[in-house]
Structures are given as structure tokens and as C-alpha cells.
Amino acid sequence: MTGISMAYLRSADHVHALMRARGFRPRVTLGVLARAFELAQPKIQRVDLLSEVRVFFQVKACMVPEGLDQLPDCWLHALPGLLWATRRPHWKGLPYMIQLIGIEQGVPCLAFAQEEPTRETRLTRWDALRIHLNQSLVPSLWQALSPRMERDIWSRWPELRGELFQLPE
């Protein structure tokens, strides 16, 4: 396979295809999602949060992925716990290494050091992890906002009121 295949595996288009194949549809617009990220800020300074997440990856995954600084703070805060929950209880580290993580078209996109492109159309363990993170990180494109968050966006950003009633394609 070519580099184009690897690029596709780590792309937002691939994530969108995976999620749609599992019955997920975008529930919020990108504009609303961006404001939801602002509202979902954890109570920790970004520099400290990035440091904690980098240490987690160094200790538990032996590799710090590129692109952590692109992620919204709320996702950074949740990421170690979500990844740690994917391992077997007796394991001391994660069984995979994430080379790259970023946000593209409102979704987390990942590249794994051990992933190989395949001609098969089956769901890989890498794709299962992509789906897990896309289902679990909040706020996300795939989940409706909480009523409180909708109210906050409604009152703080009146220009987005119309988008609160739109379902993205």
C-alpha cells in the first residue's frame, strides 16, 4: 500500500466514515462545537495540563504523540483516563503507541506506530480505538450538548442560535 493509505487512516474522512458506519451522525455544527470547547475548560492551566498528559504518555506509552498541543483542553484532560481504561487491568502500560493525535473537522484523528495499512475492509483494533475516543470525548461532534451548555451558548453567542437548531450533514 502507499503513503496515501496511511494518510487516509489518520484522517478525519476515515473517522467520519467509521462513525457513520456505526450509526453515528454529527449532532452539532463545528461553530457550536468550538464554543462548547471554550465552555468545557478544566480547572487547570493549559501548560500544566500539557505537562501532565506528556508525562502520562512518557510513562505509560513510551512515546509522546505529536499534536497534543492542538487538542482542546477538555479532550486533553480526559484523554489519559480514556486510554488507560482500554488496557487490561494487569498491564502496566498501554499496548499501543500513538504517534500523532490532532483535531481535524471537529474529530480526534490518530496515527499509531504499529498500524499497517490493509486491503481488508474489516474493523481493525486501531479503528476500534478511534471509534472509542470519538464516542467518549466530550463535547464532541457525535453527541448532543447538555441543556446547560446549550443555554450558555445561546446566551453568550447569539450569532450561533440558529446553529443550535441545525443538524450538520
TAMO-V915583 format. One record per residue. N is the residue number from 1. SS is DSSP state (@ for helix, = for strand, . for the rest). BURIAL is I if it has 24 or more other ideal C-beta (glycine too) atoms within 12 Angstrom, else O. D_LAST is the distance of its C-alpha to the last C-alpha in Angstrom with 1 decimal. Layout:
n=N ss=SS burial=BURIAL d_last=D_LAST
n=N ss=SS burial=BURIAL d_last=D_LAST
This chain:
n=1 ss=. burial=O d_last=30.8
n=2 ss=. burial=O d_last=30.0
n=3 ss=@ burial=O d_last=28.8
n=4 ss=@ burial=O d_last=25.5
n=5 ss=@ burial=O d_last=24.9
n=6 ss=@ burial=O d_last=25.7
n=7 ss=@ burial=O d_last=23.4
n=8 ss=@ burial=O d_last=20.5
n=9 ss=@ burial=I d_last=21.5
n=10 ss=. burial=I d_last=21.2
n=11 ss=. burial=I d_last=18.0
n=12 ss=@ burial=I d_last=14.5
n=13 ss=@ burial=O d_last=13.3
n=14 ss=@ burial=I d_last=15.8
n=15 ss=@ burial=I d_last=14.7
n=16 ss=@ burial=I d_last=11.0
n=17 ss=@ burial=O d_last=12.7
n=18 ss=@ burial=I d_last=15.2
n=19 ss=@ burial=I d_last=13.1
n=20 ss=@ burial=O d_last=11.0
n=21 ss=@ burial=O d_last=14.5
n=22 ss=. burial=O d_last=15.8
n=23 ss=. burial=O d_last=13.4
n=24 ss=. burial=O d_last=11.5
n=25 ss=. burial=O d_last=7.9
n=26 ss=. burial=I d_last=7.0
n=27 ss=. burial=I d_last=9.1
n=28 ss=. burial=I d_last=9.7
n=29 ss=. burial=I d_last=9.0
n=30 ss=@ burial=I d_last=11.2
n=31 ss=@ burial=O d_last=13.8
n=32 ss=@ burial=I d_last=14.3
n=33 ss=@ burial=I d_last=14.5
n=34 ss=@ burial=O d_last=17.1
n=35 ss=@ burial=I d_last=19.1
n=36 ss=@ burial=I d_last=19.0
n=37 ss=@ burial=I d_last=20.5
n=38 ss=@ burial=O d_last=23.3
n=39 ss=@ burial=I d_last=24.0
n=40 ss=. burial=I d_last=24.2
n=41 ss=. burial=O d_last=27.0
n=42 ss=. burial=O d_last=29.7
n=43 ss=. burial=O d_last=33.3
n=44 ss=. burial=O d_last=34.4
n=45 ss=. burial=O d_last=34.8
n=46 ss=@ burial=O d_last=32.3
n=47 ss=@ burial=O d_last=35.3
n=48 ss=@ burial=O d_last=36.7
n=49 ss=@ burial=I d_last=33.3
n=50 ss=@ burial=I d_last=32.9
n=51 ss=@ burial=O d_last=36.5
n=52 ss=@ burial=I d_last=36.1
n=53 ss=@ burial=I d_last=33.1
n=54 ss=@ burial=I d_last=34.9
n=55 ss=@ burial=O d_last=38.0
n=56 ss=@ burial=I d_last=36.0
n=57 ss=@ burial=I d_last=34.8
n=58 ss=@ burial=O d_last=38.3
n=59 ss=@ burial=O d_last=40.0
n=60 ss=@ burial=I d_last=37.7
n=61 ss=. burial=I d_last=35.9
n=62 ss=. burial=O d_last=38.5
n=63 ss=. burial=I d_last=35.9
n=64 ss=. burial=I d_last=34.0
n=65 ss=. burial=I d_last=30.6
n=66 ss== burial=O d_last=29.8
n=67 ss=. burial=I d_last=27.0
n=68 ss=@ burial=I d_last=27.7
n=69 ss=@ burial=O d_last=28.2
n=70 ss=@ burial=O d_last=24.5
n=71 ss=. burial=I d_last=23.3
n=72 ss=. burial=I d_last=23.0
n=73 ss=@ burial=I d_last=26.2
n=74 ss=@ burial=I d_last=24.7
n=75 ss=@ burial=I d_last=23.4
n=76 ss=@ burial=I d_last=26.8
n=77 ss=@ burial=I d_last=28.6
n=78 ss=@ burial=I d_last=27.0
n=79 ss=@ burial=I d_last=26.9
n=80 ss=@ burial=I d_last=30.6
n=81 ss=@ burial=O d_last=30.7
n=82 ss=@ burial=I d_last=27.6
n=83 ss=@ burial=I d_last=29.0
n=84 ss=@ burial=O d_last=32.5
n=85 ss=. burial=O d_last=31.5
n=86 ss=. burial=I d_last=30.5
n=87 ss=. burial=O d_last=34.1
n=88 ss=. burial=O d_last=36.9
n=89 ss=. burial=O d_last=39.2
n=90 ss=. burial=O d_last=42.2
n=91 ss=. burial=O d_last=40.5
n=92 ss=. burial=O d_last=41.4
n=93 ss=. burial=O d_last=38.5
n=94 ss=. burial=I d_last=35.0
n=95 ss=. burial=O d_last=35.1
n=96 ss=. burial=I d_last=32.8
n=97 ss=. burial=I d_last=32.6
n=98 ss== burial=I d_last=29.4
n=99 ss== burial=I d_last=30.1
n=100 ss== burial=I d_last=27.0
n=101 ss== burial=I d_last=24.3
n=102 ss== burial=I d_last=21.9
n=103 ss== burial=I d_last=18.6
n=104 ss== burial=I d_last=16.1
n=105 ss=. burial=I d_last=12.5
n=106 ss=. burial=I d_last=13.1
n=107 ss== burial=I d_last=14.5
n=108 ss== burial=I d_last=18.2
n=109 ss== burial=I d_last=19.3
n=110 ss== burial=I d_last=22.8
n=111 ss== burial=I d_last=25.6
n=112 ss== burial=I d_last=28.5
n=113 ss=. burial=O d_last=32.1
n=114 ss=. burial=O d_last=32.9
n=115 ss=. burial=I d_last=29.8
n=116 ss=. burial=O d_last=30.6
n=117 ss=. burial=O d_last=28.2
n=118 ss=. burial=O d_last=28.6
n=119 ss=. burial=O d_last=28.3
n=120 ss=. burial=O d_last=27.5
n=121 ss=. burial=O d_last=24.1
n=122 ss=. burial=O d_last=25.1
n=123 ss=. burial=O d_last=23.7
n=124 ss=. burial=O d_last=25.9
n=125 ss=@ burial=O d_last=27.2
n=126 ss=@ burial=I d_last=25.4
n=127 ss=@ burial=I d_last=22.0
n=128 ss=@ burial=O d_last=23.1
n=129 ss=@ burial=I d_last=23.8
n=130 ss=@ burial=I d_last=20.5
n=131 ss=@ burial=I d_last=18.8
n=132 ss=@ burial=I d_last=21.5
n=133 ss=@ burial=I d_last=20.9
n=134 ss=@ burial=I d_last=17.2
n=135 ss=@ burial=I d_last=17.9
n=136 ss=@ burial=O d_last=20.9
n=137 ss=. burial=I d_last=20.4
n=138 ss=. burial=I d_last=19.7
n=139 ss=. burial=I d_last=18.0
n=140 ss=. burial=I d_last=14.9
n=141 ss=. burial=I d_last=11.2
n=142 ss=. burial=I d_last=11.8
n=143 ss=. burial=I d_last=14.1
n=144 ss=. burial=O d_last=14.5
n=145 ss=. burial=I d_last=17.0
n=146 ss=. burial=O d_last=20.5
n=147 ss=@ burial=O d_last=21.9
n=148 ss=@ burial=O d_last=24.2
n=149 ss=@ burial=I d_last=21.6
n=150 ss=@ burial=I d_last=19.6
n=151 ss=@ burial=O d_last=23.0
n=152 ss=@ burial=O d_last=23.9
n=153 ss=@ burial=I d_last=20.8
n=154 ss=@ burial=O d_last=21.4
n=155 ss=@ burial=O d_last=25.0
n=156 ss=@ burial=O d_last=25.0
n=157 ss=. burial=O d_last=22.2
n=158 ss=@ burial=O d_last=22.2
n=159 ss=@ burial=O d_last=20.0
n=160 ss=@ burial=I d_last=17.0
n=161 ss=. burial=O d_last=17.8
n=162 ss=. burial=O d_last=15.2
n=163 ss=@ burial=I d_last=12.4
n=164 ss=@ burial=I d_last=13.9
n=165 ss=@ burial=O d_last=12.9
n=166 ss=. burial=O d_last=9.2
n=167 ss=. burial=O d_last=6.5
n=168 ss=. burial=O d_last=3.8
n=169 ss=. burial=O d_last=0.0
